[in-house]
Amino acid sequence: MADTRVQLEVEDWVRREWMRERFATRFSRERVRLSSGGYFDADAVSEDFKIVAAISTSGARTSGGKNAVGKMLKIRSDMYFLLLADTQRRLVILTEADMLAQCQKEVAGGRVPKSLEFFHAEIPHDLQERLVVSRRVASGEISISGKPRT
């Protein structure tokens, strides 16, 4: 099973640092009520519950260079729950520029409601490097030691 600690660390940084600076309020992981009656465990919710966000560290391509269909389906699932959330603003925060470009194509094609806002959160270089290594390990391209497999 893939080690997701780095992805969680990136999400924490986005929520704690990037979002606070951008929106001038604190964010935390929270369960939000859905208009359908259920609940959604959101990645980031503002203190006043007026902003709810999903955070993704996924890129738009697989390690083999193909479209990351599964990752896009996960983002679409998050978008669905954001649309059902009882809130004023619904954000999708992406740490990868290629995934932002892919989502912008979806918006331009009329496949995403205009009530969703997309942002690119540039993460610190050291965190980005660790995220890249984590992905390579997860895809089996390199060993856990960080050295390429032979």
Buried (B, 14 or more C-beta within 10 A) or exposed (E): EEEEEBBEBBBBBBBBEBBBEBBEEBBEEBEBBBEEEEBBEBBBBBEEBEBBBBBBBBBBBBEEEEEBEEBBEBBEEBBEBBBBBEBEBBBBBBBBEEBBEBBBEBBEEEEBEEEBBBBBBEBEEEBBEBBEBBBBBBEEEBEEEEEEEE
